[in-house]
Amino acid sequence: MTTSAKNPHLGLRANLAQFVLLVAVNALVGGMLGQERIVLPLLADQTFGLTKYTGALTFILAFGAVKAATNFFAGTWSDRYGRKPVLVAGWLIGLPVPLLLIWAPNWGWVIAANVLLGINQGLTWSTTVIMKIDLVGPARRGLAMGLNEAAGYLAVAATAMATGYLADAYGLRPAPFLLGAAFAALGLGLSTLAVRETRGHADHEAARATPEGAMTTAQVFKQTSFTEPALSSASQAGLVNNLNDGMAWGLFPILFATHGLSVARIGLLGALYPAVWGFGQLATGALSDRWGRKWLIATGMLLQAGALALVAAGDTFGQWTVAVALLGLGTAMVYPTLLATIGDVAHPAWRARAVGVYRLWRDGGFAAGALLAGGVADLWGIPAAVWTVAALTAVSGLVVAARMYETHPRKNRTDRA
């Protein structure tokens, strides 16, 4: 069954070809991020000689701050100009990133590359999320987000592992970043030539939804950030989730290296975490459609906290293998479910903006994680930074348990009764 722009049909089956294409595009988006997960922290330490953790994590600070802001504008621009133009613009901005990383003569070039990468990720990942929510309608939203995030983070994992082995065999530059150059070119080509606009699907759903007064962007920001219990609970959980991911991205490779692990083994650990995260989302997104959102999120945050505690307490490859696998599982329980929550609560007329605000807070966690973890690590060491973030993650899970209501359309009546 096919759909047309004039007569769109909602549902995964009705839009399967475009949905699968968007899954593939988001895998390429994830690959752009994966090229940095192992190599850049090691470049900071071994090539550029950055001895302070705060300084070494400036690339994550730049990436997170820019991506967070870009997420916000991606939602607004998607409503104003359409989804596809925003997606294509994101890929155009991402093209120079691998080249800047290959040729960087100093750390300033790396930061500049991560500013562009933040814009690329904010525009492309946000837009693929919005487009999939547009296509599938309310019934399969959790499944759609699980497939979207699984594709992205499995690509992060595969690319992280590949770059770890390439760096071990050929050095930290240029070989690992050639993968990123290929991903950017392919992503731009598919987005330009094959992806179709989906804003008409959102308009179609909005026309069938319960009428709702128009909301300004400022009102959407206030509701998503602070006043609406489910939306604001999701926003804080997303921020803390990426705070611990930013810490893991910047400090785990250095922690593992100080215990004598090879670059290949560090790459394996760095890939295992997003691999479990990615594969897990194939199940957890669909489970949230069956079981509901709230308790998957709360339990996942608490599991992440326990896993981070195991990382801080561990000192062997085997211990860290178990810990990062558990961290990936906890993140898989949370990541697609938070996005599905936003889709449940936000009206189709302002849903893209709500997704942008949520992702503003969520990816602001990268910047917060770089500042917090880097500062604590400089003062008291990396294990203290990991313990600190573990405690914050546990508190975030308790906030969800106490404040958030169930948002799934088939589950929320009994939860709120």
Helices and strands as residue ranges (DSSP letters): H 16-34, H 39-42, I 43-47, H 53-56, H 58-81, H 83-94, H 97-103, H 107-136, H 141-170, H 175-193, H 199-208, H 217-222, I 223-227, H 229-258, H 263-291, H 294-313, H 317-345, H 351-380, H 382-403, H 412-416
